């Protein structure tokens, strides 16, 4: 079954949102271990810096693998 472009985007967005929440939680726990003290606003900003890249990466990789799958099915 072929995955639509819309569903590829939904999957990529879900992956990024879950990853973002996990990253913020991880930063809050791990940063102090390395002497990095930041507030919640900084954690959120650092996380947002990577959201666009993660979203694009997830979507483009999904489309690449879908294209490979479609070519091999032909």
PQR file of N, CA, C, O and H, with PARSE charges and radii, in Angstrom:
ATOM      1  N   UNK A   1       0.839  -1.175   0.000 -0.4000 1.5000
ATOM      2  CA  UNK A   1       0.000   0.000   0.000 -0.0000 2.0000
ATOM      3  C   UNK A   1       0.887   1.242   0.000  0.5500 1.7000
ATOM      4  O   UNK A   1       1.863   1.318   0.747 -0.5500 1.4000
ATOM      5  N   UNK A   2       0.552   2.187  -0.819 -0.4000 1.5000
ATOM      6  CA  UNK A   2       1.320   3.420  -0.948 -0.0000 2.0000
ATOM      7  C   UNK A   2       0.889   4.427   0.112  0.5500 1.7000
ATOM      8  O   UNK A   2      -0.302   4.592   0.375 -0.5500 1.4000
ATOM      9  H   UNK A   2      -0.241   2.125  -1.426  0.4000 1.0000
ATOM     10  N   UNK A   3       1.867   5.097   0.718 -0.4000 1.5000
ATOM     11  CA  UNK A   3       1.575   6.150   1.684 -0.0000 2.0000
ATOM     12  C   UNK A   3       1.465   7.479   0.940  0.5500 1.7000
ATOM     13  O   UNK A   3       2.336   7.826   0.143 -0.5500 1.4000
ATOM     14  H   UNK A   3       2.835   4.963   0.504  0.4000 1.0000
ATOM     15  N   UNK A   4       0.392   8.216   1.204 -0.4000 1.5000
ATOM     16  CA  UNK A   4       0.198   9.501   0.536 -0.0000 2.0000
ATOM     17  C   UNK A   4       1.178  10.537   1.078  0.5500 1.7000
ATOM     18  O   UNK A   4       1.767  10.363   2.145 -0.5500 1.4000
ATOM     19  H   UNK A   4      -0.316   7.934   1.851  0.4000 1.0000
ATOM     20  N   UNK A   5       1.334  11.601   0.328 -0.4000 1.5000
ATOM     21  CA  UNK A   5       2.206  12.696   0.765 -0.0000 2.0000
ATOM     22  C   UNK A   5       1.676  13.325   2.057  0.5500 1.7000
ATOM     23  O   UNK A   5       2.452  13.696   2.938 -0.5500 1.4000
ATOM     24  H   UNK A   5       0.855  11.743  -0.539  0.4000 1.0000
ATOM     25  N   UNK A   6       0.356  13.440   2.158 -0.4000 1.5000
ATOM     26  CA  UNK A   6      -0.238  14.026   3.365 -0.0000 2.0000
ATOM     27  C   UNK A   6       0.071  13.150   4.579  0.5500 1.7000
ATOM     28  O   UNK A   6       0.452  13.658   5.633 -0.5500 1.4000
ATOM     29  H   UNK A   6      -0.273  13.139   1.442  0.4000 1.0000
ATOM     30  N   UNK A   7      -0.093  11.847   4.430 -0.4000 1.5000
ATOM     31  CA  UNK A   7       0.189  10.948   5.554 -0.0000 2.0000
ATOM     32  C   UNK A   7       1.684  10.935   5.879  0.5500 1.7000
ATOM     33  O   UNK A   7       2.057  10.774   7.041 -0.5500 1.4000
ATOM     34  H   UNK A   7      -0.403  11.435   3.573  0.4000 1.0000
ATOM     35  N   UNK A   8       2.539  11.103   4.875 -0.4000 1.5000
ATOM     36  CA  UNK A   8       3.977  11.229   5.134 -0.0000 2.0000
ATOM     37  C   UNK A   8       4.246  12.455   6.000  0.5500 1.7000
ATOM     38  O   UNK A   8       5.058  12.405   6.924 -0.5500 1.4000
ATOM     39  H   UNK A   8       2.236  11.234   3.931  0.4000 1.0000
ATOM     40  N   UNK A   9       3.557  13.559   5.695 -0.4000 1.5000
ATOM     41  CA  UNK A   9       3.735  14.775   6.484 -0.0000 2.0000
ATOM     42  C   UNK A   9       3.177  14.595   7.894  0.5500 1.7000
ATOM     43  O   UNK A   9       3.795  15.037   8.862 -0.5500 1.4000
ATOM     44  H   UNK A   9       2.898  13.600   4.945  0.4000 1.0000
ATOM     45  N   UNK A  10       2.019  13.952   8.021 -0.4000 1.5000
ATOM     46  CA  UNK A  10       1.438  13.698   9.342 -0.0000 2.0000
ATOM     47  C   UNK A  10       2.397  12.856  10.177  0.5500 1.7000
ATOM     48  O   UNK A  10       2.620  13.144  11.353 -0.5500 1.4000
ATOM     49  H   UNK A  10       1.516  13.593   7.235  0.4000 1.0000
ATOM     50  N   UNK A  11       2.956  11.830   9.576 -0.4000 1.5000
ATOM     51  CA  UNK A  11       3.913  10.982  10.284 -0.0000 2.0000
ATOM     52  C   UNK A  11       5.148  11.778  10.705  0.5500 1.7000
ATOM     53  O   UNK A  11       5.613  11.656  11.839 -0.5500 1.4000
ATOM     54  H   UNK A  11       2.774  11.595   8.621  0.4000 1.0000
ATOM     55  N   UNK A  12       5.673  12.588   9.797 -0.4000 1.5000
ATOM     56  CA  UNK A  12       6.873  13.379  10.097 -0.0000 2.0000
ATOM     57  C   UNK A  12       6.593  14.394  11.208  0.5500 1.7000
ATOM     58  O   UNK A  12       7.426  14.580  12.095 -0.5500 1.4000
ATOM     59  H   UNK A  12       5.295  12.687   8.876  0.4000 1.0000
ATOM     60  N   UNK A  13       5.441  15.045  11.170 -0.4000 1.5000
ATOM     61  CA  UNK A  13       5.096  16.031  12.195 -0.0000 2.0000
ATOM     62  C   UNK A  13       4.945  15.344  13.549  0.5500 1.7000
ATOM     63  O   UNK A  13       5.449  15.842  14.556 -0.5500 1.4000
ATOM     64  H   UNK A  13       4.764  14.894  10.449  0.4000 1.0000
ATOM     65  N   UNK A  14       4.260  14.213  13.578 -0.4000 1.5000
ATOM     66  CA  UNK A  14       4.101  13.468  14.832 -0.0000 2.0000
ATOM     67  C   UNK A  14       5.457  13.070  15.392  0.5500 1.7000
ATOM     68  O   UNK A  14       5.705  13.214  16.589 -0.5500 1.4000
ATOM     69  H   UNK A  14       3.851  13.809  12.760  0.4000 1.0000
ATOM     70  N   UNK A  15       6.326  12.575  14.536 -0.4000 1.5000
ATOM     71  CA  UNK A  15       7.667  12.178  14.957 -0.0000 2.0000
ATOM     72  C   UNK A  15       8.425  13.364  15.549  0.5500 1.7000
ATOM     73  O   UNK A  15       9.088  13.224  16.577 -0.5500 1.4000
ATOM     74  H   UNK A  15       6.124  12.458  13.563  0.4000 1.0000
ATOM     75  N   UNK A  16       8.333  14.519  14.916 -0.4000 1.5000
ATOM     76  CA  UNK A  16       9.042  15.707  15.389 -0.0000 2.0000
ATOM     77  C   UNK A  16       8.464  16.200  16.717  0.5500 1.7000
ATOM     78  O   UNK A  16       9.219  16.569  17.616 -0.5500 1.4000
ATOM     79  H   UNK A  16       7.794  14.634  14.081  0.4000 1.0000
ATOM     80  N   UNK A  17       7.150  16.210  16.848 -0.4000 1.5000
ATOM     81  CA  UNK A  17       6.529  16.680  18.091 -0.0000 2.0000
ATOM     82  C   UNK A  17       6.932  15.787  19.266  0.5500 1.7000
ATOM     83  O   UNK A  17       7.307  16.280  20.330 -0.5500 1.4000
ATOM     84  H   UNK A  17       6.537  15.911  16.117  0.4000 1.0000
ATOM     85  N   UNK A  18       6.851  14.485  19.065 -0.4000 1.5000
ATOM     86  CA  UNK A  18       7.259  13.554  20.128 -0.0000 2.0000
ATOM     87  C   UNK A  18       8.743  13.734  20.437  0.5500 1.7000
ATOM     88  O   UNK A  18       9.135  13.761  21.603 -0.5500 1.4000
ATOM     89  H   UNK A  18       6.546  14.085  18.201  0.4000 1.0000
ATOM     90  N   UNK A  19       9.561  13.856  19.406 -0.4000 1.5000
ATOM     91  CA  UNK A  19      10.994  14.077  19.602 -0.0000 2.0000
ATOM     92  C   UNK A  19      11.290  15.373  20.325  0.5500 1.7000
ATOM     93  O   UNK A  19      12.194  15.433  21.158 -0.5500 1.4000
ATOM     94  H   UNK A  19       9.243  13.834  18.458  0.4000 1.0000
ATOM     95  N   UNK A  20      10.528  16.417  20.010 -0.4000 1.5000
ATOM     96  CA  UNK A  20      10.714  17.724  20.652 -0.0000 2.0000
ATOM     97  C   UNK A  20      10.434  17.640  22.149  0.5500 1.7000
ATOM     98  O   UNK A  20      11.206  18.145  22.963 -0.5500 1.4000
ATOM     99  H   UNK A  20       9.793  16.368  19.334  0.4000 1.0000
ATOM    100  N   UNK A  21       9.339  17.008  22.497 -0.4000 1.5000
ATOM    101  CA  UNK A  21       8.988  16.864  23.917 -0.0000 2.0000
ATOM    102  C   UNK A  21      10.055  16.055  24.647  0.5500 1.7000
ATOM    103  O   UNK A  21      10.467  16.420  25.748 -0.5500 1.4000
ATOM    104  H   UNK A  21       8.712  16.598  21.835  0.4000 1.0000
ATOM    105  N   UNK A  22      10.500  14.961  24.041 -0.4000 1.5000
ATOM    106  CA  UNK A  22      11.561  14.161  24.653 -0.0000 2.0000
ATOM    107  C   UNK A  22      12.865  14.944  24.769  0.5500 1.7000
ATOM    108  O   UNK A  22      13.571  14.832  25.771 -0.5500 1.4000
ATOM    109  H   UNK A  22      10.165  14.665  23.147  0.4000 1.0000
ATOM    110  N   UNK A  23      13.184  15.732  23.750 -0.4000 1.5000
ATOM    111  CA  UNK A  23      14.427  16.520  23.774 -0.0000 2.0000
ATOM    112  C   UNK A  23      14.405  17.546  24.899  0.5500 1.7000
ATOM    113  O   UNK A  23      15.400  17.722  25.601 -0.5500 1.4000
ATOM    114  H   UNK A  23      12.610  15.822  22.936  0.4000 1.0000
ATOM    115  N   UNK A  24      13.274  18.223  25.072 -0.4000 1.5000
ATOM    116  CA  UNK A  24      13.171  19.226  26.142 -0.0000 2.0000
ATOM    117  C   UNK A  24      13.363  18.550  27.494  0.5500 1.7000
ATOM    118  O   UNK A  24      14.118  19.037  28.335 -0.5500 1.4000
ATOM    119  H   UNK A  24      12.466  18.080  24.501  0.4000 1.0000
ATOM    120  N   UNK A  25      12.681  17.430  27.699 -0.4000 1.5000
ATOM    121  CA  UNK A  25      12.840  16.689  28.948 -0.0000 2.0000
ATOM    122  C   UNK A  25      14.265  16.238  29.177  0.5500 1.7000
ATOM    123  O   UNK A  25      14.786  16.333  30.288 -0.5500 1.4000
ATOM    124  H   UNK A  25      12.068  17.034  27.016  0.4000 1.0000
ATOM    125  N   UNK A  26      14.896  15.745  28.120 -0.4000 1.5000
ATOM    126  CA  UNK A  26      16.279  15.292  28.223 -0.0000 2.0000
ATOM    127  C   UNK A  26      17.215  16.451  28.536  0.5500 1.7000
ATOM    128  O   UNK A  26      18.106  16.318  29.375 -0.5500 1.4000
ATOM    129  H   UNK A  26      14.473  15.667  27.218  0.4000 1.0000
ATOM    130  N   UNK A  27      17.021  17.590  27.868 -0.4000 1.5000
ATOM    131  CA  UNK A  27      17.852  18.769  28.137 -0.0000 2.0000
ATOM    132  C   UNK A  27      17.734  19.202  29.595  0.5500 1.7000
ATOM    133  O   UNK A  27      18.735  19.525  30.235 -0.5500 1.4000
ATOM    134  H   UNK A  27      16.297  17.698  27.187  0.4000 1.0000
ATOM    135  N   UNK A  28      16.519  19.207  30.112 -0.4000 1.5000
ATOM    136  CA  UNK A  28      16.293  19.640  31.497 -0.0000 2.0000
ATOM    137  C   UNK A  28      17.041  18.735  32.471  0.5500 1.7000
ATOM    138  O   UNK A  28      17.542  19.206  33.492 -0.5500 1.4000
ATOM    139  H   UNK A  28      15.706  18.944  29.592  0.4000 1.0000
ATOM    140  N   UNK A  29      17.120  17.450  32.168 -0.4000 1.5000
ATOM    141  CA  UNK A  29      17.814  16.502  33.047 -0.0000 2.0000
ATOM    142  C   UNK A  29      19.326  16.515  32.811  0.5500 1.7000
ATOM    143  O   UNK A  29      20.102  16.537  33.766 -0.5500 1.4000
ATOM    144  H   UNK A  29      16.713  17.067  31.338  0.4000 1.0000
ATOM    145  N   UNK A  30      19.746  16.503  31.541 -0.4000 1.5000
ATOM    146  CA  UNK A  30      21.165  16.292  31.217 -0.0000 2.0000
ATOM    147  C   UNK A  30      22.004  17.564  31.296  0.5500 1.7000
ATOM    148  O   UNK A  30      23.147  17.508  31.750 -0.5500 1.4000
ATOM    149  H   UNK A  30      19.116  16.485  30.765  0.4000 1.0000
ATOM    150  N   UNK A  31      21.475  18.699  30.872 -0.4000 1.5000
ATOM    151  CA  UNK A  31      22.282  19.927  30.874 -0.0000 2.0000
ATOM    152  C   UNK A  31      22.952  20.205  32.214  0.5500 1.7000
ATOM    153  O   UNK A  31      24.140  20.527  32.227 -0.5500 1.4000
ATOM    154  H   UNK A  31      20.546  18.745  30.504  0.4000 1.0000
ATOM    155  N   UNK A  32      22.250  20.096  33.344 -0.4000 1.5000
ATOM    156  CA  UNK A  32      22.906  20.364  34.631 -0.0000 2.0000
ATOM    157  C   UNK A  32      24.083  19.425  34.922  0.5500 1.7000
ATOM    158  O   UNK A  32      25.014  19.813  35.628 -0.5500 1.4000
ATOM    159  H   UNK A  32      21.285  19.835  33.334  0.4000 1.0000
ATOM    160  N   UNK A  33      24.055  18.210  34.395 -0.4000 1.5000
ATOM    161  CA  UNK A  33      25.175  17.281  34.586 -0.0000 2.0000
ATOM    162  C   UNK A  33      26.459  17.846  33.991  0.5500 1.7000
ATOM    163  O   UNK A  33      27.556  17.512  34.440 -0.5500 1.4000
ATOM    164  H   UNK A  33      23.299  17.895  33.821  0.4000 1.0000
ATOM    165  N   UNK A  34      26.323  18.705  32.979 -0.4000 1.5000
ATOM    166  CA  UNK A  34      27.476  19.292  32.310 -0.0000 2.0000
ATOM    167  C   UNK A  34      27.691  20.752  32.698  0.5500 1.7000
ATOM    168  O   UNK A  34      28.470  21.465  32.067 -0.5500 1.4000
ATOM    169  H   UNK A  34      25.433  18.976  32.615  0.4000 1.0000
ATOM    170  N   UNK A  35      26.997  21.181  33.735 -0.4000 1.5000
ATOM    171  CA  UNK A  35      27.157  22.553  34.206 -0.0000 2.0000
ATOM    172  C   UNK A  35      26.474  23.588  33.341  0.5500 1.7000
ATOM    173  O   UNK A  35      26.796  24.773  33.427 -0.5500 1.4000
ATOM    174  H   UNK A  35      26.365  20.601  34.248  0.4000 1.0000
ATOM    175  N   UNK A  36      25.548  23.171  32.520 -0.4000 1.5000
ATOM    176  CA  UNK A  36      24.816  24.102  31.657 -0.0000 2.0000
ATOM    177  C   UNK A  36      23.497  24.432  32.349  0.5500 1.7000
ATOM    178  O   UNK A  36      22.619  23.580  32.480 -0.5500 1.4000
ATOM    179  H   UNK A  36      25.286  22.208  32.450  0.4000 1.0000
ATOM    180  N   UNK A  37      23.377  25.662  32.782 -0.4000 1.5000
ATOM    181  CA  UNK A  37      22.159  26.097  33.473 -0.0000 2.0000
ATOM    182  C   UNK A  37      21.379  27.028  32.559  0.5500 1.7000
ATOM    183  O   UNK A  37      21.856  28.107  32.209 -0.5500 1.4000
ATOM    184  H   UNK A  37      24.090  26.354  32.676  0.4000 1.0000
ATOM    185  N   UNK A  38      20.193  26.615  32.177 -0.4000 1.5000
ATOM    186  CA  UNK A  38      19.327  27.444  31.344 -0.0000 2.0000
ATOM    187  C   UNK A  38      17.906  27.363  31.882  0.5500 1.7000
ATOM    188  O   UNK A  38      17.554  26.439  32.614 -0.5500 1.4000
ATOM    189  H   UNK A  38      19.805  25.738  32.462  0.4000 1.0000
ATOM    190  N   UNK A  39      17.108  28.336  31.509 -0.4000 1.5000
ATOM    191  CA  UNK A  39      15.706  28.351  31.895 -0.0000 2.0000
ATOM    192  C   UNK A  39      14.862  27.621  30.870  0.5500 1.7000
ATOM    193  O   UNK A  39      15.348  27.210  29.817 -0.5500 1.4000
ATOM    194  H   UNK A  39      17.394  29.087  30.914  0.4000 1.0000
ATOM    195  N   UNK A  40      13.593  27.469  31.196 -0.4000 1.5000
ATOM    196  CA  UNK A  40      12.681  26.770  30.301 -0.0000 2.0000
ATOM    197  C   UNK A  40      12.607  27.450  28.934  0.5500 1.7000
ATOM    198  O   UNK A  40      12.542  26.768  27.911 -0.5500 1.4000
ATOM    199  H   UNK A  40      13.198  27.803  32.052  0.4000 1.0000
ATOM    200  N   UNK A  41      12.615  28.773  28.903 -0.4000 1.5000
ATOM    201  CA  UNK A  41      12.540  29.494  27.618 -0.0000 2.0000
ATOM    202  C   UNK A  41      13.723  29.139  26.725  0.5500 1.7000
ATOM    203  O   UNK A  41      13.555  28.966  25.517 -0.5500 1.4000
ATOM    204  H   UNK A  41      12.667  29.327  29.734  0.4000 1.0000
ATOM    205  N   UNK A  42      14.905  29.029  27.301 -0.4000 1.5000
ATOM    206  CA  UNK A  42      16.083  28.659  26.508 -0.0000 2.0000
ATOM    207  C   UNK A  42      15.977  27.217  26.013  0.5500 1.7000
ATOM    208  O   UNK A  42      16.338  26.919  24.874 -0.5500 1.4000
ATOM    209  H   UNK A  42      15.041  29.169  28.281  0.4000 1.0000
ATOM    210  N   UNK A  43      15.479  26.321  26.877 -0.4000 1.5000
ATOM    211  CA  UNK A  43      15.296  24.930  26.444 -0.0000 2.0000
ATOM    212  C   UNK A  43      14.338  24.855  25.263  0.5500 1.7000
ATOM    213  O   UNK A  43      14.591  24.145  24.289 -0.5500 1.4000
ATOM    214  H   UNK A  43      15.186  26.563  27.802  0.4000 1.0000
ATOM    215  N   UNK A  44      13.242  25.589  25.357 -0.4000 1.5000
ATOM    216  CA  UNK A  44      12.259  25.586  24.276 -0.0000 2.0000
ATOM    217  C   UNK A  44      12.844  26.160  22.991  0.5500 1.7000
ATOM    218  O   UNK A  44      12.582  25.650  21.902 -0.5500 1.4000
ATOM    219  H   UNK A  44      13.036  26.165  26.148  0.4000 1.0000
ATOM    220  N   UNK A  45      13.636  27.221  23.118 -0.4000 1.5000
ATOM    221  CA  UNK A  45      14.254  27.844  21.943 -0.0000 2.0000
ATOM    222  C   UNK A  45      15.278  26.925  21.296  0.5500 1.7000
ATOM    223  O   UNK A  45      15.315  26.794  20.073 -0.5500 1.4000
ATOM    224  H   UNK A  45      13.850  27.636  24.003  0.4000 1.0000
ATOM    225  N   UNK A  46      16.101  26.293  22.109 -0.4000 1.5000
ATOM    226  CA  UNK A  46      17.090  25.347  21.576 -0.0000 2.0000
ATOM    227  C   UNK A  46      16.371  24.223  20.834  0.5500 1.7000
ATOM    228  O   UNK A  46      16.777  23.827  19.741 -0.5500 1.4000
ATOM    229  H   UNK A  46      16.071  26.399  23.103  0.4000 1.0000
ATOM    230  N   UNK A  47      15.305  23.718  21.439 -0.4000 1.5000
ATOM    231  CA  UNK A  47      14.537  22.658  20.785 -0.0000 2.0000
ATOM    232  C   UNK A  47      13.936  23.109  19.469  0.5500 1.7000
ATOM    233  O   UNK A  47      13.957  22.362  18.490 -0.5500 1.4000
ATOM    234  H   UNK A  47      14.976  24.040  22.326  0.4000 1.0000
ATOM    235  N   UNK A  48      13.400  24.321  19.431 -0.4000 1.5000
ATOM    236  CA  UNK A  48      12.796  24.835  18.199 -0.0000 2.0000
ATOM    237  C   UNK A  48      13.809  25.009  17.074  0.5500 1.7000
ATOM    238  O   UNK A  48      13.464  24.916  15.896 -0.5500 1.4000
ATOM    239  H   UNK A  48      13.383  24.928  20.226  0.4000 1.0000
ATOM    240  N   UNK A  49      15.056  25.263  17.446 -0.4000 1.5000
ATOM    241  CA  UNK A  49      16.094  25.437  16.425 -0.0000 2.0000
ATOM    242  C   UNK A  49      16.252  24.184  15.570  0.5500 1.7000
ATOM    243  O   UNK A  49      16.679  24.254  14.418 -0.5500 1.4000
ATOM    244  H   UNK A  49      15.336  25.339  18.403  0.4000 1.0000
ATOM    245  N   UNK A  50      15.902  23.038  16.148 -0.4000 1.5000
ATOM    246  CA  UNK A  50      16.064  21.773  15.437 -0.0000 2.0000
ATOM    247  C   UNK A  50      14.768  21.221  14.840  0.5500 1.7000
ATOM    248  O   UNK A  50      14.802  20.245  14.090 -0.5500 1.4000
ATOM    249  H   UNK A  50      15.556  22.981  17.084  0.4000 1.0000
ATOM    250  N   UNK A  51      13.640  21.828  15.160 -0.4000 1.5000
ATOM    251  CA  UNK A  51      12.362  21.309  14.687 -0.0000 2.0000
ATOM    252  C   UNK A  51      12.264  21.325  13.161  0.5500 1.7000
ATOM    253  O   UNK A  51      11.890  20.316  12.563 -0.5500 1.4000
ATOM    254  H   UNK A  51      13.612  22.621  15.769  0.4000 1.0000
ATOM    255  N   UNK A  52      12.588  22.431  12.530 -0.4000 1.5000
ATOM    256  CA  UNK A  52      12.491  22.514  11.070 -0.0000 2.0000
ATOM    257  C   UNK A  52      13.368  21.500  10.373  0.5500 1.7000
ATOM    258  O   UNK A  52      12.951  20.869   9.403 -0.5500 1.4000
ATOM    259  H   UNK A  52      12.892  23.251  13.015  0.4000 1.0000
ATOM    260  N   UNK A  53      14.573  21.345  10.862 -0.4000 1.5000
ATOM    261  CA  UNK A  53      15.494  20.372  10.265 -0.0000 2.0000
ATOM    262  C   UNK A  53      14.954  18.956  10.441  0.5500 1.7000
ATOM    263  O   UNK A  53      14.979  18.160   9.503 -0.5500 1.4000
ATOM    264  H   UNK A  53      14.912  21.858  11.650  0.4000 1.0000
ATOM    265  N   UNK A  54      14.469  18.642  11.634 -0.4000 1.5000
ATOM    266  CA  UNK A  54      13.932  17.306  11.889 -0.0000 2.0000
ATOM    267  C   UNK A  54      12.711  17.020  11.033  0.5500 1.7000
ATOM    268  O   UNK A  54      12.564  15.920  10.501 -0.5500 1.4000
ATOM    269  H   UNK A  54      14.448  19.289  12.397  0.4000 1.0000
ATOM    270  N   UNK A  55      11.840  18.001  10.901 -0.4000 1.5000
ATOM    271  CA  UNK A  55      10.649  17.830  10.090 -0.0000 2.0000
ATOM    272  C   UNK A  55      11.009  17.579   8.627  0.5500 1.7000
ATOM    273  O   UNK A  55      10.486  16.653   8.007 -0.5500 1.4000
ATOM    274  H   UNK A  55      11.959  18.895  11.333  0.4000 1.0000
ATOM    275  N   UNK A  56      11.883  18.388   8.088 -0.4000 1.5000
ATOM    276  CA  UNK A  56      12.310  18.215   6.696 -0.0000 2.0000
ATOM    277  C   UNK A  56      13.001  16.865   6.500  0.5500 1.7000
ATOM    278  O   UNK A  56      12.732  16.160   5.528 -0.5500 1.4000
ATOM    279  H   UNK A  56      12.308  19.141   8.592  0.4000 1.0000
ATOM    280  N   UNK A  57      13.884  16.514   7.418 -0.4000 1.5000
ATOM    281  CA  UNK A  57      14.590  15.235   7.323 -0.0000 2.0000
ATOM    282  C   UNK A  57      13.609  14.067   7.309  0.5500 1.7000
ATOM    283  O   UNK A  57      13.704  13.189   6.451 -0.5500 1.4000
ATOM    284  H   UNK A  57      14.104  17.087   8.207  0.4000 1.0000
ATOM    285  N   UNK A  58      12.671  14.049   8.249 -0.4000 1.5000
ATOM    286  CA  UNK A  58      11.718  12.948   8.329 -0.0000 2.0000
ATOM    287  C   UNK A  58      10.857  12.830   7.090  0.5500 1.7000
ATOM    288  O   UNK A  58      10.643  11.733   6.572 -0.5500 1.4000
ATOM    289  H   UNK A  58      12.594  14.762   8.946  0.4000 1.0000
ATOM    290  N   UNK A  59      10.364  13.962   6.616 -0.4000 1.5000
ATOM    291  CA  UNK A  59       9.514  13.954   5.427 -0.0000 2.0000
ATOM    292  C   UNK A  59      10.288  13.511   4.189  0.5500 1.7000
ATOM    293  O   UNK A  59       9.824  12.653   3.438 -0.5500 1.4000
ATOM    294  H   UNK A  59      10.538  14.852   7.036  0.4000 1.0000
ATOM    295  N   UNK A  60      11.458  14.091   3.976 -0.4000 1.5000
ATOM    296  CA  UNK A  60      12.244  13.765   2.780 -0.0000 2.0000
ATOM    297  C   UNK A  60      12.719  12.313   2.779  0.5500 1.7000
ATOM    298  O   UNK A  60      12.718  11.662   1.735 -0.5500 1.4000
ATOM    299  H   UNK A  60      11.835  14.788   4.585  0.4000 1.0000
ATOM    300  N   UNK A  61      13.119  11.812   3.926 -0.4000 1.5000
ATOM    301  CA  UNK A  61      13.525  10.403   3.976 -0.0000 2.0000
ATOM    302  C   UNK A  61      12.344   9.476   3.707  0.5500 1.7000
ATOM    303  O   UNK A  61      12.494   8.468   3.016 -0.5500 1.4000
ATOM    304  H   UNK A  61      13.120  12.341   4.774  0.4000 1.0000
ATOM    305  N   UNK A  62      11.180   9.805   4.243 -0.4000 1.5000
ATOM    306  CA  UNK A  62       9.993   8.996   3.984 -0.0000 2.0000
ATOM    307  C   UNK A  62       9.666   8.983   2.501  0.5500 1.7000
ATOM    308  O   UNK A  62       9.358   7.931   1.939 -0.5500 1.4000
ATOM    309  H   UNK A  62      11.058  10.623   4.805  0.4000 1.0000
ATOM    310  N   UNK A  63       9.732  10.151   1.861 -0.4000 1.5000
ATOM    311  CA  UNK A  63       9.437  10.219   0.423 -0.0000 2.0000
ATOM    312  C   UNK A  63      10.489   9.470  -0.389  0.5500 1.7000
ATOM    313  O   UNK A  63      10.150   8.809  -1.371 -0.5500 1.4000
ATOM    314  H   UNK A  63       9.982  11.005   2.317  0.4000 1.0000
ATOM    315  N   UNK A  64      11.761   9.564   0.004 -0.4000 1.5000
ATOM    316  CA  UNK A  64      12.831   8.835  -0.680 -0.0000 2.0000
ATOM    317  C   UNK A  64      12.580   7.331  -0.623  0.5500 1.7000
ATOM    318  O   UNK A  64      12.653   6.648  -1.644 -0.5500 1.4000
ATOM    319  H   UNK A  64      12.036  10.101   0.801  0.4000 1.0000
ATOM    320  N   UNK A  65      12.288   6.822   0.558 -0.4000 1.5000
ATOM    321  CA  UNK A  65      12.061   5.391   0.690 -0.0000 2.0000
ATOM    322  C   UNK A  65      10.783   4.948  -0.012  0.5500 1.7000
ATOM    323  O   UNK A  65      10.712   3.829  -0.519 -0.5500 1.4000
ATOM    324  H   UNK A  65      12.229   7.378   1.388  0.4000 1.0000
ATOM    325  N   UNK A  66       9.781   5.810  -0.047 -0.4000 1.5000
ATOM    326  CA  UNK A  66       8.572   5.495  -0.791 -0.0000 2.0000
ATOM    327  C   UNK A  66       8.870   5.427  -2.285  0.5500 1.7000
ATOM    328  O   UNK A  66       8.356   4.548  -2.976 -0.5500 1.4000
ATOM    329  H   UNK A  66       9.839   6.719   0.365  0.4000 1.0000
ATOM    330  N   UNK A  67       9.693   6.343  -2.791 -0.4000 1.5000
ATOM    331  CA  UNK A  67      10.076   6.320  -4.211 -0.0000 2.0000
ATOM    332  C   UNK A  67      10.869   5.053  -4.530  0.5500 1.7000
ATOM    333  O   UNK A  67      10.661   4.435  -5.574 -0.5500 1.4000
ATOM    334  H   UNK A  67      10.111   7.057  -2.230  0.4000 1.0000
ATOM    335  N   UNK A  68      11.770   4.671  -3.639 -0.4000 1.5000
ATOM    336  CA  UNK A  68      12.545   3.437  -3.840 -0.0000 2.0000
ATOM    337  C   UNK A  68      11.610   2.232  -3.848  0.5500 1.7000
ATOM    338  O   UNK A  68      11.760   1.332  -4.674 -0.5500 1.4000
ATOM    339  H   UNK A  68      11.939   5.173  -2.791  0.4000 1.0000
ATOM    340  N   UNK A  69      10.660   2.215  -2.942 -0.4000 1.5000
ATOM    341  CA  UNK A  69       9.723   1.102  -2.885 -0.0000 2.0000
ATOM    342  C   UNK A  69       8.883   1.025  -4.153  0.5500 1.7000
ATOM    343  O   UNK A  69       8.640  -0.063  -4.675 -0.5500 1.4000
ATOM    344  H   UNK A  69      10.539   2.946  -2.271  0.4000 1.0000
ATOM    345  N   UNK A  70       8.441   2.171  -4.648 -0.4000 1.5000
ATOM    346  CA  UNK A  70       7.618   2.186  -5.865 -0.0000 2.0000
ATOM    347  C   UNK A  70       8.422   1.736  -7.087  0.5500 1.7000
ATOM    348  O   UNK A  70       7.891   1.028  -7.942 -0.5500 1.4000
ATOM    349  H   UNK A  70       8.638   3.056  -4.225  0.4000 1.0000
ATOM    350  N   UNK A  71       9.677   2.131  -7.178 -0.4000 1.5000
ATOM    351  CA  UNK A  71      10.520   1.702  -8.309 -0.0000 2.0000
ATOM    352  C   UNK A  71      10.764   0.205  -8.285  0.5500 1.7000
ATOM    353  O   UNK A  71      10.750  -0.452  -9.326 -0.5500 1.4000
ATOM    354  H   UNK A  71      10.108   2.707  -6.483  0.4000 1.0000
ATOM    355  N   UNK A  72      10.987  -0.331  -7.098 -0.4000 1.5000
ATOM    356  CA  UNK A  72      11.249  -1.767  -7.003 -0.0000 2.0000
ATOM    357  C   UNK A  72       9.997  -2.593  -7.260  0.5500 1.7000
ATOM    358  O   UNK A  72      10.089  -3.765  -7.624 -0.5500 1.4000
ATOM    359  H   UNK A  72      10.999   0.202  -6.252  0.4000 1.0000
ATOM    360  N   UNK A  73       8.831  -1.990  -7.073 -0.4000 1.5000
ATOM    361  CA  UNK A  73       7.565  -2.694  -7.327 -0.0000 2.0000
ATOM    362  C   UNK A  73       7.218  -2.728  -8.813  0.5500 1.7000
ATOM    363  O   UNK A  73       6.386  -3.530  -9.238 -0.5500 1.4000
ATOM    364  H   UNK A  73       8.756  -1.037  -6.777  0.4000 1.0000
ATOM    365  N   UNK A  74       7.844  -1.870  -9.595 -0.4000 1.5000
ATOM    366  CA  UNK A  74       7.520  -1.799 -11.041 -0.0000 2.0000
ATOM    367  C   UNK A  74       8.193  -2.872 -11.837  0.5500 1.7000
ATOM    368  O   UNK A  74       8.018  -2.940 -13.054 -0.5500 1.4000
ATOM    369  H   UNK A  74       8.519  -1.218  -9.250  0.4000 1.0000
TER
END
